[in-house]
Amino acid sequence: DRILILYPTLVFGGNNHFPYSHISTGINSAKSYLNIIRFLKIDGGFHIIHSKDIAKIVCYLCFNPHEKNHYILGTKPITPNDAIRKLCKFHRKRIYFQIKITKRFVFWLSKWFKIKIHQWDRYCIENPYMIYDTVMPSTFHLKDTYPTLEAVLADYQ
């Protein structure tokens, strides 16, 4: 009798019994990319959330009264540079220096290497701050299972 709309942000999660999310499968493969990415500095911001935290929120909202009919699920915002630092720490890679990569440079590289930038890619490049008013289990007085990227990464060790 009621419709509830939930927008998860970048979703981590999965184990031997449940499939890993797309982004979770990239944690270990990111190690090879970090050899290059760790030297880059990128503007932007985004949110993450773990599937266990999504499940807590869904259960709570199904059985308890709530104010809104839509929620964006995610942690506090993370910058790409924070994520790079945390991934480097997780994979034990040092950052010696970083070079700032601008939008203009990204578009120039795509032309130079003849890489097609699709509409969504272009939107993300032009609007790098995907920051929203998000909720976590703690918003509903529940315990967050994975409140930070470090907590998510610790689960993969």
Solvent accessible surface area in square Angstrom, and as a share of the most:
residue,aa,sasa,rsa
1,D,195,1.01
2,R,125,0.46
3,I,139,0.70
4,L,47,0.23
5,I,73,0.37
6,L,45,0.23
7,Y,109,0.41
8,P,70,0.44
9,T,30,0.17
10,L,79,0.39
11,V,41,0.23
12,F,9,0.04
13,G,2,0.02
14,G,22,0.21
15,N,61,0.31
16,N,146,0.75
17,H,155,0.69
18,F,136,0.57
19,P,123,0.77
20,Y,102,0.39
21,S,25,0.16
22,H,172,0.77
23,I,55,0.28
24,S,5,0.03
25,T,82,0.48
26,G,27,0.26
27,I,6,0.03
28,N,105,0.54
29,S,61,0.40
30,A,19,0.15
31,K,97,0.41
32,S,73,0.47
33,Y,138,0.53
34,L,3,0.01
35,N,68,0.35
36,I,124,0.63
37,I,60,0.30
38,R,37,0.14
39,F,46,0.19
40,L,46,0.23
41,K,91,0.38
42,I,63,0.32
43,D,67,0.35
44,G,3,0.03
45,G,2,0.02
46,F,43,0.18
47,H,3,0.01
48,I,3,0.01
49,I,1,0.00
50,H,5,0.02
51,S,45,0.29
52,K,103,0.43
53,D,0,0.00
54,I,33,0.17
55,A,54,0.42
56,K,71,0.30
57,I,0,0.00
58,V,52,0.30
59,C,77,0.46
60,Y,56,0.21
61,L,0,0.00
62,C,66,0.39
63,F,165,0.69
64,N,50,0.25
65,P,122,0.76
66,H,49,0.22
67,E,173,0.78
68,K,86,0.36
69,N,83,0.42
70,H,83,0.37
71,Y,11,0.04
72,I,42,0.21
73,L,1,0.01
74,G,1,0.01
75,T,5,0.03
76,K,169,0.71
77,P,73,0.46
78,I,14,0.07
79,T,52,0.30
80,P,24,0.15
81,N,20,0.10
82,D,40,0.21
83,A,12,0.09
84,I,10,0.05
85,R,115,0.42
86,K,54,0.23
87,L,36,0.18
88,C,3,0.02
89,K,165,0.70
90,F,28,0.12
91,H,21,0.09
92,R,208,0.76
93,K,45,0.19
94,R,167,0.61
95,I,53,0.27
96,Y,130,0.49
97,F,119,0.50
98,Q,50,0.22
99,I,101,0.51
100,K,111,0.47
101,I,31,0.16
102,T,64,0.37
103,K,96,0.41
104,R,204,0.74
105,F,82,0.34
106,V,46,0.27
107,F,41,0.17
108,W,129,0.45
109,L,57,0.28
110,S,12,0.08
111,K,161,0.68
112,W,166,0.58
113,F,129,0.54
114,K,182,0.77
115,I,104,0.53
116,K,151,0.64
117,I,29,0.15
118,H,104,0.47
119,Q,162,0.72
120,W,162,0.57
121,D,59,0.31
122,R,106,0.39
123,Y,104,0.40
124,C,42,0.25
125,I,37,0.19
126,E,81,0.36
127,N,58,0.30
128,P,33,0.21
129,Y,126,0.48
130,M,39,0.17
131,I,74,0.38
132,Y,105,0.40
133,D,119,0.62
134,T,29,0.17
135,V,13,0.07
136,M,16,0.07
137,P,0,0.00
138,S,61,0.40
139,T,71,0.41
140,F,22,0.09
141,H,173,0.77
142,L,63,0.31
143,K,163,0.69
144,D,26,0.14
145,T,50,0.29
146,Y,18,0.07
147,P,63,0.40
148,T,60,0.35
149,L,10,0.05
150,E,82,0.37
151,A,30,0.23
152,V,1,0.00
153,L,6,0.03
154,A,63,0.49
155,D,77,0.40
156,Y,49,0.19
157,Q,152,0.68
